[in-house]
């Protein structure tokens, strides 16, 4: 059925791919890379504008007053 799938896909693209609403295809041989590429592509489609904001003045940090609890935390395995 691969030929049928390919034919119907091509017909769908020909009928619905327009300048106003274009279709994009992501090559997905490497799933991790294709996800990053799609995220990057989507972010490039958003029209960002610079926003002027007042500079924030933060108070000095008060570190070292609280002692962390001795809880047996369960951590997610770090593989990468």
Secondary structure, DSSP 8 states (H G I E B T S, - for coil): -HHHHHHHHHHHHHHH--SSS-------SSHHHHHHHHHHHHHHHS-----------------SSS--------------
